[in-house]
Each structure stands twice: as C-alpha cells, then as structure tokens.
Amino acid sequence: MKFRVYILVAWPIYIFVMNLSYSNFPKFITYKLVLLFFLFLYMHIDKLNRTYKKNTKHSNLLYKKSLRFFPGGISHNIRFFSPYPFFVKRAVGKYLFDVDGNTYTDYWMGHWALILGHSPKNVSLALSKQVKNGTLYGTVNTVSVELAETIQKLMPKAEKMRFATTGSEATMYAVRLARAVTKKRIVAKIIGGWHGFNSSLLESVNYPFDISEGLGLDVDNKYIQSIPFNDLHTSLQILNKIKDDLACIIVEPILGGAGCITPNNDYLQGLQEFSKKNNIIFILDEIVTGFRLSIHGAYKMFKLDPDLFTLGKIAGGGLPIGIVCGKSEILSISNPIDKNNKNLICSIGGGTFSSNPVTMIAGLKTLEFLQTNKKTIYSKINELGAYTRKELQKIFDENNIDVKITGIGSLFNIHFLNDNVKEINNSNDVALTDKEKLRKYHFALISKYKIFFLPLKMGAISYQHSKADIDKLLTSTRSIIESKIL
C-alpha cells in the first residue's frame, strides 16, 4: 500500500523526466536518470523494512503461522504493526528480548502497566512462591483482602470495590451501577475516550468519530452520548439537553489511547460540578493513570471527588485485573447477600479468575513497593518524563519540524502537526496530525535503533529506565531526522 502511494507521487516526476526524451536531451541519459530515480526511491522506502525483516526472520515465520489461528494473526487489535510484529520470548527490566535475539528498550511497557519494569524481583519472587501454593482457588483468599486494604489506604475514595479480570469489565460494571442507582439510561463519554471493548462504551473511539466502531454495536450504542474533551462549554450544552435521562459521565483524567492529552484547568472540575448538581454519577477511569501519576492516583492530583472510579494495569502488578471502586452507597446495590430479590440488586460479576491469588499477590507486592519507595520512584520517572518531553521538543524545533509533545508525569507522546492542526487539545486534533510521519518515526526507532514504542501510541517510562536511555532516544531521534526518514 505504502509503495503504491509513493509510486503515485513519483509518477508525475517520471513523466517529466521521460518528456526530456522528446527534446534534444540524449535518450540514454534520460533512461539512466529514470532508473536511478526509481532505484533511489525504492531504497529510501524499503530500507527500514528490509532491515527489520533481516533482523526478525523467525518472527516473520511465527507471524505467518499465527495467521492460521488468530484473525489478523493477533489477539489484540493494536498489537499489529507493518510489516509484522516481532515475537517476544522474554522481558526483564526495561528490555524486550525477541525470538531472533534482538534486544529492545521498551517504552510501551505492557500497555503502560509496568511502572516497575518487566519482571521486578520482589514481584517475581512472590509469584514463584504463590504458584507452588495454587493459582486459582475458586473461593475467597487472604491476599485479596490485603490488596483491597492497601488500595483503600492509598485511595480512600475506594470505600468499596469489586475485583474483576480486565479494565473492560470494570468500566462496564461502573456504567451498570450508575444506571442502576439513577434509574437513567444515557451514558456520556469523551470523543476519543477508550474504556475497553465492552459494548456499553465502544463508541466514538477512532476517527472518524461519528461513524460506528464496527458491526454489531448499533443497538448497544443507542444510549451513548459523546462529548468533546477540553471544551467545557460545548460539553455542557450537549449534557444539558439529555440530563433528565443521563445516568453518568465517564472520563479518563488523561486521554491515553487518544494521544496522551492533558485536561484544561477547569474541564474535569466542570464535568464533576455538573454531575453533582444534576444527580448524575461521575466516573473517573483511572485504569491508565491509577498509581501512574502518583501513588494516590489522578483524582487527588486534580482534586476530584468521583462517585465511582476504575483501576487496572499497575494495580495487577503485570497480571490481569480490573477494579471498580467508589462510594459505599453506590456499590452496596451490588451486594448479593443483603438483597435476595434480583429486581433490587445490580448484578456485577468478577469472573472465574477474579481475585485469583496470583494476580492479588502481584498487585500487592507492586503497591507495597511503590508505597515504600514512592519518593524515589515518582520523582525519578516524573523527572525523566519532563526531560524527555522538553528535549524531544527542542530537537524537533531546532530542525524546523512542526511537532507538539504532549504528556504528564512519566507519559509522553509525539504529534506531527500540519496545516490542518497546530495545537493538541482533543482527539480530533490528534486525528488530523500526520500519522504517517509518526508511524515512520516509531518504526525507524524499532528497526534501526532497537527502541520500542508501539507505533502511534504514547510512551511510558518505568522505574528501570535511566537518563542514559532517554539520551539514547534523543540521539536516535536526531539521527532519524538527519537521515531524512521523516
């Protein structure tokens, strides 16, 4: 596809050169010019691909094999990148080791979940002991109580909580609780906001945002209303029209998958104020930001008082988890012990593997380590994040490449601007940026410099990263610019 696009661009140039043959210009020189032009074009386009394919031959074979079993050869839509993803066999610290012997410095960090890096020793040791004692009891266990107590101490607004296995489940349950408590139907979410693959919230995620996210969702999306991030005036206008049947507003404090976009000063507070005033449940999706921006989450940083909030990723210590937390009076409606009449209970589950002791111990040991070392960890990763954003912006500015670096704390993303967009305030702005340049940039980092960002996605810095790693990223970025790849 990309090669055909380049050919279309090159074709007028080819015609121009060939027209020289009808002039007094020697034909043999004309043909040589044409040949050299296309040879140069092919080498420029395909060099990164050829380098990548040369270094990942075993991954190529595995990907072809995986196509026999999985639609698209993957089990998560965003994990594919062209020409094929490399296959990892081991991960330690800040590194991914693939099946071909390549070592990558990782900034994807397990969908941003691994704040301590891959396979931290304290977690790995605890897991080794736990596995010997069982991986799934199918009944209650001690360590789930310990993890819940730890979460509540760190985030007191988690008056009650329910453990699930994925973030998608947690946000689905949060919405269900909101509808049960308010007796209303409509759910408001942010345009570009991502809350997992549950049908209740799979709306206006990908550009163009006014088109359905796919087949089979039309019925489920009947009661979903999308609002623009960082535009409080327009958001409130939309919400006012539906407030009588509006059950909840769900929002990520930082738009993660949509581009690492931070909120304007009054946006989140404005949505919260509207919710409180109109008896609407305010839900904060902290699956990415929980324990990432601070040990107490984003709600404390932004001085928010959510009725419900969701956690995941870091809370599971590298293993599957989703948690819906919030006010006791809301979660109590899901209590199956006190309410025998199913018409009086909001049925939220947890699933077969909810509260399994392996995830519980991984989450507990991760949060204990974060709590014990919070000053060291958060000052380090946040300082590295600030340094990364500042220095990357400086490099692009010095080379007259119109770029906006967004992010906060240890999170960051790069946006290549153009005539269509000059600022990044919401997901629509991100959608209009030059995504092809970002894809080339990320792929060049993977192919030439063994630095891994999932193409087009934001980066996350872990406790295992160092200033030397960031300096390597900066040096590699300079080299990419000098090589005219962008």
Summary of the structure (lengths in Angstrom):
residues: 486
radius of gyration: 24.9
end to end distance: 18.0
largest distance: 95.0
contacts: 1608
relative contact order: 0.13
helix: 49%
strand: 15%
